[in-house]
Amino acid sequence: MSLFDLSGKVALITGSTKGIGKAIAERMAEAGAKVVISSRNQDACDEVAEAIKANGGDAMPLACNINYKEQLQALVDKTLAHYGRIDVLVINAALNPFYGKSQDIPDEAFDKIMNSNVGSAHRLCQMVLPGMAQRGGGAAIIVSSIAGIKGSDVLGAYGISKAADMQMARNLAVEWGPQNIRVNCIAPGLIRTDFARALWENPETYKNTVSKYPLRRIGEPDEIAGAAIFLASDAGSFTTGQTLVIDGGGTITG
């Protein structure tokens, strides 16, 4: 058996209709997992799930707006009703409605970032981890960002939310470790996704960013998916409370 085999496991992945979340869902399905595809748009969920099934995988599409607790609960309940269990929880959905200095961010945007990026992760873990414990364990993965490690003059509130995700993983790893539940974060650097388009589509911003990366290039969604499979599988069975930085070396340079 491969250390990276996910056969028989059910993985619930938020924000999985594009970018990093989609890559994680596709690769987990290839590794044998039954995957729940979720984002706000049902049509987009259907499209990704159908493509996975056409490739021989098992996928169920469920629309969910992470800003609403009742929708998060419905997502979990429907997953359990269909598959009977959740073995892997990947919290990828997040937002950043403001790009600029912290001094200028409106209260509404700040509160929205915190509710979506921190609050939804907290609530999903509250909903899912007790069931994992009853079934003997599982793995939760929060997709954070190097914005939670480095200072920024344009991503202040977003960075705060992503640093909070890392601390949440540490706290939950301590709380749930005795029940064989592992909780970790992945902190991507600049990845070619729609979410980060403002950072990589601008030639000057892109050039300045990758010039500080030892690999001198942007990352691809698949390069995050591999780490998620490691953390979800037996390969990562002794890894918990950690933040795995995948950034082309960007945070090790000046």
N, C-alpha and C positions, 0 to 999 in steps of 0.2 A: 504493500500500500504506500502510495506517495505521501510524504509529509504534508503536501499541499492539496491533498484530496478533500473536497467538500461534499462528497456524495452523501445524500440523505439529510443534509442540513437545509434549513430554511433561513434565507437571508432577507431581511426587510431593509430596503435601501431608500432613503429619502433623497429627493433631488436627483433622480436617476434617469431622467429623459434626455440629458445632454451632458457634455463635458466629463468631469471626473466621475460623477455618480453613474452615468451611463456606462463608462468604461469598466467601473467596478462591477456593475450588474452583469454585463456581458461576460466578463472574465470569470466571475464567480459561477455563472451558469455553465460555462465551459468546464469549470473544475468540479461540476456535479451538483451544485446547490440549486434548490428551488428558490427563485428570486421574486420578490414583490417590487414592482416598478411603481414609483410614486413621484408625482409633482402636482402642481396646481391644475394642469391641463389634462383632462381625461383622454383627449384624442392623442396627445403626445405619449401618454402612458400606453395606450393601446398599440401605437405604432412600434414602440421599442419592444414591448412584450411579444408582439407578433413576430418581429424579426428574430428574437431569441428562440421562440418556438420553432420557427422555420429552420433554424440552425440546429434543432434537436434538443433544445433546452426546455425547461419548465418555468414559466413565468406567469404572474398574475398582475394586471394593471389596476391600480387604485389611486384615484385622484385625492389629493389632500393639501390643504393650505396650512402650513405649519404654524401660522399665526393664531390659530383657533384650537383651543384645547379639545373641544368636542370633536373636531375633525381628526386630531391626532388619536383620540380614543377610538373613533370609528375605524381608523386605519389599522390599529392594533387588533381590535375586535374582529374585523373582517379577515385579517390575516390568520388569526387563530381559528376562526370558523372554517376557513378553507383548508389550511395546512395542518392545523392542530398544534402547532408549536412555532416558536421563533428561537433559532439557535444563534443567529448572528444579526446584530443591529448595527447598521451603518448610518450614522447621522451626518449627511452631507449637505442637505438643503440649508442655505443661508442667504443673506442679502446684505447689500450695502447701498442705501439710497443716497449717500452723500460722499462727495469726493472734494476734500478741501480741509482747511485748518479747523481744529477743534473749537477755536474761538467763535467760528461762524456757523457751527452746526445747529439747526433748529432743535428745540426740545422734542418735537414729534419724531424727527429722524433718529435722534439719539435713542429715544425710548423704543422705537421700532426695531432698531438694530439689536438692542439688548433682549427684547422679547423674542425675536426670531432666532437669533444666533445662540443665545444662552438659555432663554426660557424654554424654547421648544426641545432642546437637547435634554434639559433637566426633566421636563415632563415626560418625554418618551422613555427615558431611563426609569422613571418611577413606574410607568405603565408596563414595561417589558421585563425588567430585571427580576422581579419577584417570580414570574413564571419560569424564567430560565433557571432560577435556583431550585424550584420545585422539580424540574426535569433533570437536575444534576449538573447544570453549568451552562456556559455559553460565552460569547464574546461580543463586546460592544466597541465600536470604533467611531470616534468623532473626527471628522475632517476639519482640522483647524487651519492654520496658516502661519508662515513665518512673520506675518504682520503682528502676531502675538508675541514674538521674540524681539523684533527690532522696532526702534522708534520710527515714526513717520510724521511728516508735516501735512499729509493729505488723507491718511487712513486712520486717524486717531481713534474714533469710536469703534470702528471695525476691529482694529488691533486689540483694543480693550476686551471686546467680546471674544476674540480668538484666544487671548491669554486666559480668560475665564474658562474656556472650554478645556484647556490643558489642566487647570487646577481641578475642574470637575472630574476629569478622568482620574487624577490622582486620588481625590477623595473617594470616588466610587470604587476604585481598585482596592482601597483599604477596607471599605464597608463590605464589599461583596466577594472579596478574595476567598474567605473561608467557605463560601458556597460554590467555589470553582467557577466564578465569573471573572473574566479578564476585561479590563477597560483600558483602552489606549487611544492616543491621538496620532493622526498623521498631519504634519505641517508642510504643505507644499510651498515651493517657491513660485516663481512665475510660470504658469502652465497655460498652454494654448486653449483657452476656453472662452465662451461668450462672456462669462462672469468677469474675467480679467481683461476683456478686450480693450478697455481704456488704457491699460498698461502696456500691452504688446502691439496694438495696432498703430499707435503713434510712433513713427520712426525714431524720433529723438529720445523718447522715454525708453523705448525698447533697447536702443543702442547703449544708453547709459546704464540700464539694468544689467544686460548680459555682459557688458564689459567688466563687471565686478564678479561674474560667475566664472570659476575656473574652467567649466566646460564650454563657456562662451556661446551658449544657446539657450533657447526656451525649452521648457519641459513639455511632454505630451501626456494626455490623460492616462494612457496605458501604463506610464511609468509610475503612476500612483496606484493603479489597480493591483499591480503585483505586490505592493506593500500591504494592501488591504487583505489580499488572500493569505499572505504570511501571518498577519495578525489574527485572522479568523480560523486558521487551520492548526493542525497539530504542530506545524513548524514553529508556531509562536506560542506554544503551550506554557512556556515559563516566562512570558513577557507580559507584564501588566503595569499600569500606572505610568507608562512611558509616552513620550512624544517623539515620533520618528520623523526627523527632518529630511525632506526630499526636495532639494533646491539647487541642484547642480553645483553645490559648494558655495552658494551665495553668502551664507551666514558665517563662513569661516574666513572670509576676506575682510579687508578694512572698509 
